[in-house]
Amino acid sequence: MSKKIKDKEGRRHLLTGMGLAAAGLATGITACAEESTQAAGKPKRYEQDAWLEAPEAHHRVFIDSDTGDGGMWAMRYAGNILNAHGEAYGGSDADYAMIVCFRRMATPFGWGDDIWRKYSVMFDRILKYPDPATGEPFVYNPMNRNDRNDLPRLGNSIDSVVDRGVRFAVCNAATRGISGLIARAADGSADEIYEEIAASIVPNARLVPAGVLTATRAQEYGYGLLSAGGYLP
């Protein structure tokens, strides 16, 4: 074989090798890009959010409220959804994973009657939602009464919706903030008041780091977000 032919064969092998190497590099880059895209598209899971899992539920709804009036409507929406699902679709309450969130000004709705009796005047200032029957501050959590048809929640009490499987997310950030406001007004300890309130949340409820954060995490778990009425400007 002549030297000229040998040189051509050498260049051919060299180019072929470079081509294969380039193809391998491109494949590797593509695979890394695909893995990166998949990682970016899948939300990270945290132990604190595991309670949002509901593998047995066919439907998931997160009802958000941040005012007194909005909290009342959130309860009504919860009942309406379950009722309509049963009447129109022949479904059951067990088909739903439903969470009602009380945050910002609606946060006190997630606390027990004993706390309401003790701090009713302060709650009235925060909620800006006096008892429509008297014009005075509520001396109990209005969500705990099922005998008032003059409230937007229309008969849905904490106990009645808990019996149907509804859960509650109560904003911890707002709970701490309101505890501080009460402490300043009553010349008390914000930490002690917070602990008192945290021990008195309503049934089937949990304090979540921040209601707004949990609203976004719930959507990552497949919950539809529904905002209750009564938002402040």
N, CA, C and O of each residue as an XYZ file, in Angstrom:
932
protein
N       0.861     -1.199      0.000
C       0.000      0.000      0.000
C       0.884      1.231      0.000
O       1.851      1.312      0.757
N       0.547      2.197     -0.858
C       1.372      3.397     -0.970
C       1.191      4.270      0.261
O       0.209      4.151      0.993
N       2.164      5.151      0.469
C       2.127      6.081      1.609
C       0.916      6.979      1.506
O       0.305      7.307      2.523
N       0.549      7.393      0.282
C      -0.595      8.287      0.083
C      -1.893      7.621      0.520
O      -2.745      8.246      1.151
N      -2.032      6.326      0.172
C      -3.247      5.596      0.558
C      -3.291      5.422      2.071
O      -4.343      5.564      2.694
N      -2.128      5.111      2.657
C      -2.064      4.953      4.112
C      -2.473      6.229      4.830
O      -3.178      6.190      5.838
N      -2.018      7.376      4.292
C      -2.372      8.664      4.919
C      -3.883      8.889      4.860
O      -4.483      9.370      5.822
N      -4.493      8.538      3.724
C      -5.954      8.709      3.600
C      -6.692      7.826      4.590
O      -7.651      8.263      5.227
N      -6.236      6.558      4.722
C      -6.876      5.637      5.662
C      -6.739      6.153      7.085
O      -7.679      6.042      7.872
N      -5.588      6.713      7.430
C      -5.360      7.237      8.778
C      -6.295      8.391      9.092
O      -6.874      8.474     10.175
N      -6.429      9.299      8.094
C      -7.321     10.452      8.308
C      -8.763      9.985      8.462
O      -9.527     10.528      9.260
N      -9.131      8.937      7.658
C     -10.505      8.429      7.734
C     -10.788      7.865      9.129
O     -11.846      8.133      9.698
N      -9.858      7.090      9.682
C     -10.045      6.521     11.030
C     -10.096      7.625     12.082
O     -10.871      7.551     13.035
N      -9.286      8.620     11.905
C      -9.245      9.728     12.862
C     -10.569     10.475     12.870
O     -11.122     10.755     13.934
N     -11.081     10.799     11.682
C     -12.351     11.530     11.581
C     -13.506     10.696     12.119
O     -14.407     11.201     12.789
N     -13.451      9.371     11.797
C     -14.521      8.498     12.307
C     -14.514      8.468     13.824
O     -15.565      8.523     14.463
N     -13.318      8.381     14.395
C     -13.199      8.362     15.851
C     -13.687      9.658     16.473
O     -14.363      9.646     17.501
N     -13.341     10.785     15.844
C     -13.788     12.082     16.354
C     -15.301     12.195     16.275
O     -15.946     12.749     17.166
N     -15.864     11.651     15.175
C     -17.321     11.697     15.013
C     -18.028     10.903     16.098
O     -19.022     11.363     16.661
N     -17.516      9.703     16.397
C     -18.112      8.878     17.439
C     -17.991      9.540     18.804
O     -18.919      9.495     19.611
N     -16.844     10.153     19.052
C     -16.638     10.841     20.328
C     -17.604     12.005     20.475
O     -18.181     12.220     21.540
N     -17.774     12.761     19.378
C     -18.686     13.902     19.409
C     -20.117     13.439     19.634
O     -20.877     14.061     20.376
N     -20.473     12.327     18.977
C     -21.823     11.791     19.142
C     -22.046     11.353     20.577
O     -23.109     11.587     21.153
N     -21.025     10.708     21.153
C     -21.138     10.274     22.548
C     -21.263     11.454     23.484
O     -22.047     11.417     24.433
N     -20.491     12.512     23.225
C     -20.557     13.716     24.055
C     -21.942     14.351     23.959
O     -22.522     14.767     24.962
N     -22.461     14.418     22.727
C     -23.782     15.018     22.520
C     -24.851     14.211     23.242
O     -25.764     14.777     23.843
N     -24.734     12.874     23.180
C     -25.709     12.021     23.869
C     -25.655     12.242     25.367
O     -26.689     12.304     26.033
N     -24.447     12.361     25.894
C     -24.283     12.602     27.331
C     -24.877     13.926     27.748
O     -25.549     14.018     28.775
N     -24.625     14.973     26.938
C     -25.168     16.300     27.251
C     -26.694     16.272     27.215
O     -27.359     16.848     28.076
N     -27.243     15.586     26.194
C     -28.709     15.485     26.077
C     -29.307     14.769     27.278
O     -30.321     15.201     27.825
N     -28.671     13.661     27.689
C     -29.170     12.897     28.837
C     -29.136     13.744     30.095
O     -30.083     13.732     30.881
N     -28.030     14.492     30.293
C     -27.928     15.359     31.475
C     -28.995     16.437     31.447
O     -29.584     16.760     32.478
N     -29.246     16.998     30.264
C     -30.258     18.051     30.129
C     -31.642     17.508     30.451
O     -32.448     18.168     31.106
N     -31.907     16.268     29.968
C     -33.211     15.662     30.243
C     -33.388     15.388     31.729
O     -34.464     15.617     32.283
N     -32.311     14.888     32.390
C     -32.382     14.634     33.827
C     -32.596     15.932     34.589
O     -33.364     15.981     35.550
N     -31.899     17.001     34.144
C     -32.047     18.300     34.802
C     -33.457     18.833     34.651
O     -34.024     19.384     35.595
N     -34.030     18.668     33.450
C     -35.402     19.134     33.202
C     -36.392     18.365     34.060
O     -37.315     18.949     34.628
N     -36.198     17.043     34.153
C     -37.095     16.232     34.964
C     -36.992     16.618     36.432
O     -38.001     16.689     37.134
N     -35.763     16.869     36.898
C     -35.578     17.246     38.296
C     -36.228     18.592     38.577
O     -36.823     18.799     39.635
N     -36.108     19.515     37.608
C     -36.681     20.845     37.796
C     -38.196     20.805     37.740
O     -38.854     21.627     38.378
N     -38.769     19.864     36.989
C     -40.214     19.796     36.834
C     -40.919     19.086     37.969
O     -42.141     19.187     38.080
N     -40.200     18.375     38.813
C     -40.809     17.628     39.911
C     -40.531     18.347     41.225
O     -39.372     18.469     41.623
N     -41.591     18.835     41.920
C     -41.379     19.560     43.172
C     -40.693     18.683     44.225
O     -40.940     17.480     44.306
N     -39.859     19.289     45.001
C     -39.206     18.578     46.095
C     -40.220     18.298     47.198
O     -41.075     19.136     47.487
N     -40.128     17.130     47.810
C     -41.020     16.756     48.893
C     -40.350     16.983     50.249
O     -39.141     16.806     50.402
N     -41.168     17.380     51.228
C     -40.681     17.616     52.579
C     -41.551     16.841     53.571
O     -42.751     16.664     53.362
N     -40.927     16.390     54.639
C     -41.657     15.623     55.647
C     -42.812     16.424     56.227
O     -43.865     15.866     56.534
N     -42.617     17.738     56.378
C     -43.662     18.589     56.963
C     -44.931     18.633     56.106
O     -46.012     18.944     56.608
N     -44.798     18.325     54.823
C     -45.951     18.391     53.916
C     -46.580     17.032     53.643
O     -47.516     16.935     52.850
N     -46.078     15.978     54.292
C     -46.557     14.623     53.998
C     -48.050     14.479     54.283
O     -48.709     13.628     53.686
N     -48.590     15.288     55.177
C     -50.020     15.191     55.518
C     -50.915     15.555     54.334
O     -52.104     15.235     54.327
N     -50.337     16.227     53.329
C     -51.114     16.592     52.145
C     -51.364     15.410     51.220
O     -52.232     15.475     50.350
N     -50.616     14.341     51.400
C     -50.826     13.155     50.580
C     -52.229     12.599     50.823
O     -52.691     12.544     51.963
N     -52.894     12.194     49.765
C     -54.232     11.611     49.898
C     -54.452     10.615     48.762
O     -55.279     10.851     47.882
N     -53.723      9.512     48.778
C     -53.789      8.565     47.658
C     -55.169      7.949     47.453
O     -55.485      7.487     46.356
N     -55.994      7.938     48.504
C     -57.312      7.319     48.381
C     -58.356      8.266     47.786
O     -59.445      7.825     47.418
N     -58.040      9.563     47.686
C     -59.012     10.551     47.225
C     -59.033     10.655     45.699
O     -57.995     10.576     45.042
N     -60.235     10.833     45.151
C     -60.380     11.042     43.716
C     -60.280     12.524     43.357
O     -59.932     12.869     42.228
N     -60.581     13.389     44.309
C     -60.583     14.830     44.077
C     -59.914     15.528     45.269
O     -60.043     15.093     46.414
N     -59.201     16.612     44.974
C     -58.501     17.348     46.032
C     -58.784     18.839     45.883
O     -58.632     19.411     44.804
N     -59.199     19.455     46.986
C     -59.529     20.881     46.963
C     -58.935     21.570     48.185
O     -59.017     21.063     49.304
N     -58.338     22.727     47.951
C     -57.794     23.570     49.021
C     -58.559     24.894     48.973
O     -58.438     25.649     48.009
N     -59.347     25.172     50.018
C     -60.154     26.393     50.061
C     -59.458     27.405     50.956
O     -59.297     27.179     52.156
N     -59.055     28.499     50.377
C     -58.242     29.503     51.068
C     -59.102     30.676     51.543
O     -59.981     31.132     50.811
N     -58.855     31.170     52.766
C     -59.562     32.352     53.263
C     -58.614     33.201     54.092
O     -57.739     32.676     54.780
N     -58.793     34.541     54.023
C     -57.909     35.398     54.803
C     -58.636     36.569     55.480
O     -57.987     37.491     55.975
N     -59.964     36.542     55.508
C     -60.742     37.555     56.236
C     -61.854     36.855     57.002
O     -62.115     35.669     56.805
N     -62.509     37.618     57.886
C     -63.621     37.051     58.630
C     -64.726     36.571     57.719
O     -65.188     35.437     57.850
N     -65.157     37.405     56.802
C     -66.217     37.026     55.876
C     -65.754     35.880     54.974
O     -66.522     34.965     54.679
N     -64.506     35.938     54.544
C     -63.968     34.877     53.689
C     -63.946     33.535     54.398
O     -64.216     32.504     53.781
N     -63.624     33.535     55.702
C     -63.622     32.288     56.454
C     -65.001     31.665     56.520
O     -65.148     30.447     56.422
N     -66.027     32.520     56.689
C     -67.399     32.023     56.700
C     -67.752     31.375     55.359
O     -68.325     30.287     55.318
N     -67.406     32.050     54.278
C     -67.721     31.517     52.947
C     -66.937     30.245     52.659
O     -67.434     29.361     51.962
N     -65.739     30.141     53.176
C     -64.943     28.927     52.961
C     -65.675     27.699     53.496
O     -65.670     26.637     52.874
N     -66.301     27.863     54.656
C     -67.054     26.753     55.240
C     -68.264     26.403     54.366
O     -68.591     25.231     54.179
N     -68.910     27.420     53.846
C     -70.067     27.169     52.988
C     -69.642     26.472     51.702
O     -70.305     25.540     51.245
N     -68.537     26.923     51.120
C     -68.045     26.284     49.899
C     -67.754     24.802     50.135
O     -68.076     23.957     49.299
N     -67.141     24.496     51.284
C     -66.805     23.098     51.589
C     -68.062     22.237     51.585
O     -68.085     21.160     50.990
N     -69.110     22.721     52.257
C     -70.356     21.968     52.292
C     -71.010     21.872     50.924
O     -71.521     20.818     50.543
N     -70.991     22.980     50.184
C     -71.623     22.989     48.857
C     -70.961     21.994     47.902
O     -71.640     21.292     47.153
N     -69.643     21.943     47.938
C     -68.916     21.034     47.049
C     -69.288     19.583     47.352
O     -69.588     18.811     46.442
N     -69.267     19.223     48.622
C     -69.582     17.848     49.007
C     -71.037     17.511     48.693
O     -71.338     16.410     48.233
N     -71.932     18.455     48.942
C     -73.351     18.210     48.657
C     -73.594     18.011     47.163
O     -74.283     17.075     46.758
N     -73.020     18.902     46.345
C     -73.217     18.813     44.896
C     -72.602     17.541     44.329
O     -73.154     16.933     43.412
N     -71.460     17.142     44.876
C     -70.814     15.912     44.409
C     -71.714     14.707     44.680
O     -71.816     13.799     43.855
N     -72.362     14.708     45.836
C     -73.245     13.595     46.171
C     -74.523     13.600     45.358
O     -74.983     12.554     44.900
N     -75.102     14.798     45.177
C     -76.391     14.894     44.498
C     -76.277     14.727     42.977
O     -77.084     14.031     42.361
N     -75.283     15.360     42.392
C     -75.180     15.359     40.926
C     -74.355     14.198     40.371
O     -74.567     13.771     39.236
N     -73.420     13.689     41.166
C     -72.529     12.643     40.660
C     -72.706     11.307     41.364
O     -72.086     10.309     40.994
N     -73.556     11.299     42.381
C     -73.732     10.063     43.129
C     -72.497      9.674     43.905
O     -72.314      8.505     44.247
N     -71.637     10.659     44.188
C     -70.393     10.387     44.897
C     -70.558     10.441     46.403
O     -71.650     10.692     46.913
N     -69.464     10.204     47.109
C     -69.483     10.241     48.570
C     -68.448     11.240     49.069
O     -67.550     11.643     48.330
N     -68.584     11.633     50.325
C     -67.621     12.561     50.926
C     -66.208     11.988     50.900
O     -65.227     12.726     50.805
N     -66.118     10.654     50.985
C     -64.814      9.995     51.009
C     -64.047     10.162     49.703
O     -62.846      9.896     49.657
N     -64.724     10.598     48.638
C     -64.045     10.817     47.357
C     -63.122     12.022     47.419
O     -62.235     12.177     46.579
N     -63.332     12.882     48.422
C     -62.627     14.160     48.475
C     -61.545     14.219     49.541
O     -61.711     13.710     50.649
N     -60.434     14.850     49.182
C     -59.461     15.345     50.146
C     -59.663     16.858     50.133
O     -59.295     17.527     49.168
N     -60.241     17.392     51.195
C     -60.585     18.812     51.224
C     -59.957     19.485     52.440
O     -60.058     18.996     53.565
N     -59.314     20.607     52.188
C     -58.675     21.382     53.248
C     -59.195     22.806     53.205
O     -59.198     23.443     52.151
N     -59.633     23.304     54.351
C     -60.011     24.709     54.496
C     -58.873     25.403     55.237
O     -58.464     24.970     56.314
N     -58.374     26.474     54.653
C     -57.257     27.209     55.251
C     -57.746     28.511     55.886
O     -58.418     29.316     55.241
N     -57.398     28.703     57.151
C     -57.654     29.964     57.845
C     -56.301     30.653     58.031
O     -55.447     30.177     58.779
N     -56.123     31.764     57.349
C     -54.866     32.510     57.467
C     -55.157     33.999     57.592
O     -56.297     34.439     57.446
N     -54.115     34.758     57.862
C     -54.217     36.199     58.000
C     -55.369     36.554     58.956
O     -55.379     36.066     60.086
N     -56.330     37.377     58.547
C     -57.388     37.813     59.453
C     -58.386     36.703     59.801
O     -59.122     36.818     60.781
N     -58.414     35.641     59.009
C     -59.335     34.534     59.283
C     -58.744     33.511     60.250
O     -59.437     32.577     60.652
N     -57.488     33.668     60.626
C     -56.790     32.672     61.440
C     -57.520     32.306     62.732
O     -57.560     31.124     63.072
N     -58.105     33.266     63.477
C     -58.774     32.895     64.734
C     -59.906     31.884     64.579
O     -60.301     31.261     65.564
N     -60.440     31.703     63.370
C     -61.473     30.689     63.176
C     -60.929     29.284     63.415
O     -61.700     28.339     63.584
N     -59.632     29.145     63.430
C     -59.024     27.841     63.682
C     -58.751     27.581     65.153
O     -58.107     26.590     65.497
N     -59.237     28.465     66.033
C     -58.980     28.337     67.470
C     -60.253     28.022     68.237
O     -61.353     28.316     67.768
N     -60.107     27.414     69.434
C     -61.241     26.941     70.212
C     -62.033     28.019     70.931
O     -61.595     29.164     71.038
N     -63.206     27.637     71.423
C     -64.120     28.554     72.100
C     -63.505     29.196     73.341
O     -63.764     30.365     73.626
N     -62.699     28.446     74.075
C     -62.114     29.005     75.293
C     -61.217     30.199     74.979
O     -61.187     31.172     75.733
N     -60.494     30.126     73.874
C     -59.647     31.245     73.455
C     -60.512     32.422     73.015
O     -60.192     33.574     73.305
N     -61.594     32.136     72.324
C     -62.500     33.202     71.874
C     -63.136     33.919     73.054
O     -63.248     35.144     73.047
N     -63.551     33.170     74.064
C     -64.159     33.815     75.235
C     -63.170     34.740     75.922
O     -63.538     35.816     76.395
N     -61.927     34.323     75.974
C     -60.910     35.081     76.697
C     -60.469     36.329     75.948
O     -60.181     37.357     76.561
N     -60.415     36.240     74.609
C     -59.860     37.349     73.827
C     -60.844     37.886     72.786
O     -60.423     38.371     71.736
N     -62.132     37.805     73.060
C     -63.161     38.156     72.067
C     -63.025     39.589     71.549
O     -63.187     39.833     70.353
N     -62.731     40.527     72.433
C     -62.639     41.931     72.008
C     -61.478     42.112     71.034
O     -61.606     42.811     70.029
N     -60.356     41.485     71.332
C     -59.194     41.581     70.444
C     -59.493     40.915     69.100
O     -59.110     41.445     68.057
N     -60.161     39.778     69.106
C     -60.484     39.096     67.855
C     -61.407     39.948     66.994
O     -61.309     39.937     65.767
N     -62.302     40.684     67.641
C     -63.220     41.538     66.899
C     -62.450     42.616     66.142
O     -62.805     42.968     65.017
N     -61.413     43.128     66.756
C     -60.590     44.152     66.090
C     -59.836     43.555     64.905
O     -59.650     44.212     63.880
N     -59.414     42.333     65.051
C     -58.637     41.688     63.991
C     -59.534     41.247     62.837
O     -59.253     41.536     61.674
N     -60.622     40.540     63.173
C     -61.510     40.001     62.148
C     -62.358     41.063     61.472
O     -62.719     40.938     60.301
N     -62.677     42.131     62.239
C     -63.613     43.140     61.748
C     -64.923     42.460     61.314
O     -65.509     42.787     60.282
N     -65.353     41.507     62.141
C     -66.557     40.741     61.830
C     -67.337     40.508     63.121
O     -67.273     39.417     63.687
N     -68.076     41.519     63.598
C     -68.874     41.327     64.812
C     -70.064     40.423     64.553
O     -70.429     40.168     63.405
N     -70.650     39.950     65.607
C     -71.843     39.109     65.496
C     -72.937     39.927     64.818
O     -73.368     40.938     65.372
N     -73.402     39.515     63.626
C     -74.406     40.313     62.914
C     -75.734     40.424     63.666
O     -76.523     41.329     63.398
N     -75.983     39.510     64.605
C     -77.237     39.548     65.357
C     -77.219     40.603     66.460
O     -78.262     41.149     66.819
N     -76.023     40.890     67.001
C     -75.926     41.813     68.137
C     -75.046     43.032     67.868
O     -75.160     44.051     68.548
N     -74.178     42.919     66.883
C     -73.223     43.992     66.629
C     -72.058     43.974     67.596
O     -71.167     44.819     67.511
N     -72.054     43.013     68.520
C     -70.994     42.875     69.514
C     -70.006     41.787     69.098
O     -70.305     40.980     68.218
N     -68.820     41.763     69.734
C     -67.860     40.699     69.404
C     -68.428     39.313     69.713
O     -69.164     39.135     70.683
N     -68.079     38.343     68.881
C     -68.454     36.961     69.175
C     -67.729     36.524     70.454
O     -66.546     36.817     70.628
N     -68.427     35.834     71.333
C     -67.796     35.319     72.557
C     -67.546     33.815     72.425
O     -67.248     33.143     73.412
N     -67.663     33.307     71.241
C     -67.351     31.919     70.920
C     -66.929     31.905     69.462
O     -67.210     32.847     68.722
N     -66.263     30.851     69.052
C     -65.887     30.711     67.651
C     -67.167     30.469     66.845
O     -67.792     29.421     67.006
N     -67.573     31.407     65.985
C     -68.833     31.244     65.256
C     -68.858     30.022     64.347
O     -69.927     29.602     63.904
N     -67.696     29.451     64.065
C     -67.654     28.238     63.255
C     -68.074     27.004     64.047
O     -68.304     25.939     63.474
N     -68.173     27.155     65.370
C     -68.525     26.012     66.204
C     -70.019     25.892     66.468
O     -70.455     24.946     67.123
N     -70.805     26.831     65.972
C     -72.241     26.801     66.198
C     -72.968     26.403     64.924
O     -72.632     26.863     63.832
N     -73.962     25.547     65.075
C     -74.683     25.057     63.908
C     -76.133     25.534     63.891
O     -76.957     25.011     63.141
N     -76.443     26.539     64.731
C     -77.827     26.989     64.862
C     -78.017     28.419     64.362
O     -78.982     29.091     64.726
N     -77.083     28.876     63.523
C     -77.149     30.255     63.037
C     -77.268     30.270     61.524
O     -76.307     29.961     60.820
N     -78.441     30.628     61.022
C     -78.645     30.708     59.578
C     -78.365     32.103     59.034
O     -78.521     32.346     57.837
N     -77.946     33.032     59.917
C     -77.672     34.388     59.459
C     -76.198     34.579     59.108
O     -75.767     35.690     58.802
N     -75.430     33.495     59.152
C     -74.017     33.561     58.812
C     -73.794     32.901     57.448
O     -74.458     31.914     57.133
N     -72.870     33.428     56.632
C     -72.672     32.903     55.269
C     -72.363     31.419     55.192
O     -72.584     30.799     54.152
N     -71.857     30.838     56.268
C     -71.493     29.419     56.199
C     -72.715     28.516     56.131
O     -72.586     27.327     55.837
N     -73.908     29.063     56.399
C     -75.192     28.398     56.202
C     -75.243     26.990     56.801
O     -75.426     26.001     56.090
N     -75.077     26.925     58.115
C     -75.254     25.658     58.818
C     -74.047     24.757     58.886
O     -74.087     23.750     59.592
N     -72.981     25.070     58.189
C     -71.780     24.240     58.248
C     -70.928     24.655     59.446
O     -70.361     25.747     59.463
N     -70.843     23.790     60.431
C     -70.005     24.059     61.604
C     -68.705     23.267     61.486
O     -68.564     22.404     60.620
N     -67.759     23.575     62.373
C     -66.508     22.820     62.388
C     -66.803     21.330     62.514
O     -66.300     20.522     61.733
N     -67.618     20.972     63.495
C     -67.906     19.550     63.729
C     -68.599     18.893     62.539
O     -68.293     17.754     62.187
N     -69.536     19.618     61.918
C     -70.289     19.005     60.822
C     -69.407     18.714     59.612
O     -69.579     17.686     58.957
N     -68.465     19.604     59.309
C     -67.600     19.328     58.154
C     -66.471     18.364     58.505
O     -65.996     17.623     57.644
N     -66.036     18.370     59.778
C     -65.035     17.390     60.210
C     -65.610     15.980     60.072
O     -64.913     15.053     59.659
N     -66.878     15.832     60.419
C     -67.539     14.523     60.274
C     -67.568     14.067     58.813
O     -67.723     12.880     58.528
N     -67.421     15.010     57.907
C     -67.443     14.670     56.480
C     -66.023     14.557     55.909
O     -65.849     14.382     54.703
N     -65.019     14.656     56.773
C     -63.640     14.449     56.347
C     -62.845     15.694     56.028
O     -61.696     15.590     55.598
N     -63.422     16.876     56.226
C     -62.713     18.123     55.918
C     -61.619     18.352     56.959
O     -61.821     18.127     58.152
N     -60.458     18.802     56.485
C     -59.341     19.144     57.372
C     -59.075     20.651     57.312
O     -59.515     21.343     56.393
N     -58.341     21.139     58.323
C     -58.074     22.568     58.397
C     -56.573     22.845     58.494
O     -55.832     22.142     59.181
N     -56.153     23.893     57.780
C     -54.789     24.407     57.882
C     -54.883     25.777     58.547
O     -55.544     26.678     58.030
N     -54.232     25.932     59.680
C     -54.294     27.177     60.446
C     -52.912     27.825     60.414
O     -51.915     27.198     60.773
N     -52.864     29.072     59.985
C     -51.575     29.741     59.765
C     -50.816     29.981     61.071
O     -51.288     30.696     61.955
N     -49.654     29.383     61.175
C     -48.827     29.549     62.368
C     -48.196     30.941     62.421
O     -48.064     31.521     63.499
N     -47.809     31.473     61.273
C     -47.200     32.812     61.253
C     -48.181     33.857     61.779
O     -47.809     34.729     62.564
N     -49.447     33.761     61.337
C     -50.461     34.698     61.818
C     -50.777     34.450     63.289
O     -51.036     35.392     64.038
N     -50.755     33.182     63.705
C     -51.011     32.852     65.110
C     -49.972     33.513     66.004
O     -50.308     34.063     67.053
N     -48.726     33.460     65.596
C     -47.673     34.121     66.375
C     -47.842     35.642     66.347
O     -47.670     36.315     67.364
N     -48.179     36.168     65.176
C     -48.351     37.616     65.066
C     -49.492     38.121     65.932
O     -49.352     39.134     66.618
N     -50.621     37.422     65.907
C     -51.774     37.839     66.701
C     -51.490     37.650     68.188
O     -51.945     38.445     69.010
N     -50.748     36.611     68.536
C     -50.356     36.411     69.934
C     -49.566     37.616     70.436
O     -49.723     38.043     71.580
N     -48.720     38.154     69.570
C     -47.955     39.341     69.942
C     -48.843     40.558     70.141
O     -48.626     41.347     71.061
N     -49.847     40.714     69.277
C     -50.775     41.839     69.416
C     -51.559     41.745     70.719
O     -51.745     42.742     71.417
N     -52.018     40.535     71.040
C     -52.754     40.338     72.285
C     -51.855     40.618     73.481
O     -52.278     41.248     74.451
N     -50.624     40.152     73.409
C     -49.684     40.347     74.516
C     -49.434     41.834     74.772
O     -49.379     42.267     75.923
N     -49.286     42.602     73.715
C     -49.047     44.039     73.892
C     -50.269     44.736     74.480
O     -50.143     45.634     75.313
N     -51.454     44.314     74.036
C     -52.683     44.940     74.528
C     -52.974     44.546     75.977
O     -53.509     45.342     76.747
N     -52.617     43.313     76.341
C     -52.935     42.803     77.676
C     -51.734     42.810     78.609
O     -51.817     42.338     79.743
N     -50.617     43.349     78.128
C     -49.374     43.369     78.910
C     -49.012     41.953     79.376
O     -48.710     41.719     80.546
N     -49.053     41.023     78.419
C     -48.743     39.632     78.744
C     -47.543     39.126     77.968
O     -46.808     39.903     77.358
N     -47.354     37.817     77.996
C     -46.237     37.180     77.298
C     -46.717     36.623     75.965
O     -47.633     35.801     75.925
N     -46.110     37.060     74.892
C     -46.498     36.583     73.565
C     -46.282     35.085     73.440
O     -47.099     34.392     72.833
N     -45.187     34.569     74.010
C     -44.903     33.140     73.920
C     -45.937     32.316     74.680
O     -46.377     31.270     74.204
N     -46.322     32.793     75.865
C     -47.304     32.065     76.664
C     -48.675     32.068     75.984
O     -49.375     31.055     75.975
N     -49.046     33.208     75.420
C     -50.335     33.296     74.724
C     -50.319     32.413     73.490
O     -51.312     31.752     73.186
N     -49.212     32.394     72.783
C     -49.092     31.533     71.608
C     -49.272     30.067     71.990
O     -50.017     29.339     71.332
N     -48.595     29.635     73.048
C     -48.705     28.241     73.477
C     -50.138     27.906     73.884
O     -50.622     26.803     73.631
N     -50.809     28.866     74.516
C     -52.202     28.669     74.923
C     -53.104     28.483     73.705
O     -53.976     27.614     73.690
N     -52.885     29.305     72.694
C     -53.693     29.215     71.478
C     -53.375     27.931     70.708
O     -54.283     27.241     70.245
N     -52.095     27.615     70.573
C     -51.681     26.433     69.812
C     -52.255     25.151     70.409
O     -52.462     24.170     69.695
N     -52.509     25.157     71.709
C     -53.069     23.978     72.370
C     -54.592     23.916     72.226
O     -55.228     22.971     72.694
N     -55.168     24.928     71.577
C     -56.632     25.007     71.523
C     -57.169     25.089     70.098
O     -58.254     25.629     69.881
N     -56.428     24.561     69.123
C     -56.930     24.639     67.750
C     -58.083     23.656     67.560
O     -58.236     22.701     68.322
N     -58.879     23.905     66.544
C     -60.097     23.126     66.321
C     -59.746     21.702     65.889
O     -58.616     21.443     65.475
N     -60.715     20.770     65.982
C     -60.453     19.379     65.580
C     -60.068     19.263     64.102
O     -60.474     20.068     63.264
N     -59.280     18.244     63.819
C     -58.870     17.931     62.442
C     -58.080     19.067     61.806
O     -58.074     19.230     60.586
N     -57.406     19.858     62.663
C     -56.628     21.002     62.175
C     -55.163     20.831     62.538
O     -54.807     20.080     63.445
N     -54.332     21.543     61.809
C     -52.914     21.582     62.133
C     -52.390     22.975     61.861
O     -52.829     23.649     60.929
N     -51.447     23.397     62.683
C     -50.768     24.664     62.436
C     -49.760     24.442     61.323
O     -48.926     23.541     61.406
N     -49.834     25.253     60.290
C     -48.893     25.155     59.166
C     -47.989     26.378     59.198
O     -48.413     27.438     59.658
N     -46.748     26.258     58.718
C     -45.803     27.371     58.838
C     -46.377     28.713     58.388
O     -46.243     29.717     59.087
N     -47.015     28.725     57.224
C     -47.674     29.932     56.709
C     -48.771     29.484     55.752
O     -48.549     28.616     54.907
N     -49.949     30.076     55.886
C     -51.065     29.661     55.037
C     -50.767     29.831     53.563
O     -51.128     28.980     52.750
N     -50.105     30.934     53.210
C     -49.799     31.169     51.789
C     -48.837     30.111     51.244
O     -48.951     29.695     50.091
N     -47.897     29.685     52.074
C     -46.960     28.648     51.647
C     -47.688     27.320     51.439
O     -47.466     26.635     50.440
N     -48.551     26.961     52.381
C     -49.270     25.699     52.277
C     -50.211     25.693     51.081
O     -50.440     24.645     50.477
N     -50.759     26.860     50.732
C     -51.617     26.949     49.539
C     -50.837     26.564     48.284
O     -51.369     25.895     47.398
N     -49.582     26.985     48.212
C     -48.768     26.639     47.040
C     -48.326     25.181     47.079
O     -48.296     24.512     46.046
N     -47.982     24.686     48.272
C     -47.555     23.282     48.378
C     -48.709     22.344     48.053
O     -48.505     21.301     47.432
N     -49.920     22.706     48.470
C     -51.081     21.862     48.183
C     -51.266     21.691     46.682
O     -51.638     20.614     46.218
N     -51.007     22.751     45.924
C     -51.145     22.659     44.471
C     -50.104     21.702     43.888
O     -50.359     21.037     42.884
N     -48.938     21.635     44.518
C     -47.921     20.688     44.071
C     -48.349     19.240     44.317
O     -47.846     18.314     43.680
N     -49.285     19.062     45.249
C     -49.821     17.736     45.545
C     -51.122     17.470     44.798
O     -51.811     16.490     45.080
N     -51.458     18.332     43.853
C     -52.614     18.097     43.008
C     -53.921     18.688     43.489
O     -54.975     18.356     42.948
N     -53.887     19.555     44.488
C     -55.112     20.181     44.974
C     -55.498     21.362     44.084
O     -54.648     22.149     43.666
N     -56.801     21.467     43.804
C     -57.308     22.658     43.144
C     -57.431     23.767     44.189
O     -57.845     23.515     45.320
N     -57.074     24.984     43.810
C     -57.135     26.119     44.753
C     -58.409     26.916     44.528
O     -58.697     27.350     43.413
N     -59.175     27.105     45.612
C     -60.399     27.889     45.569
C     -60.289     28.985     46.619
O     -60.072     28.700     47.797
N     -60.438     30.238     46.196
C     -60.350     31.369     47.112
C     -61.743     31.760     47.578
O     -62.622     32.029     46.759
N     -61.948     31.794     48.889
C     -63.238     32.188     49.445
C     -63.378     33.701     49.394
O     -62.377     34.416     49.353
N     -64.618     34.197     49.397
C     -64.879     35.625     49.248
C     -64.500     36.447     50.457
O     -64.107     35.915     51.496
N     -64.623     37.742     50.307
C     -64.425     38.647     51.428
C     -63.025     39.177     51.582
O     -62.650     39.580     52.683
N     -62.225     39.197     50.517
C     -60.854     39.665     50.623
C     -60.800     41.177     50.760
O     -61.580     41.918     50.163
N     -59.841     41.597     51.575
C     -59.629     43.035     51.754
C     -58.846     43.596     50.568
O     -58.091     42.854     49.941
N     -59.001     44.885     50.239
C     -58.235     45.468     49.139
C     -56.763     45.581     49.514
O     -55.956     46.051     48.713
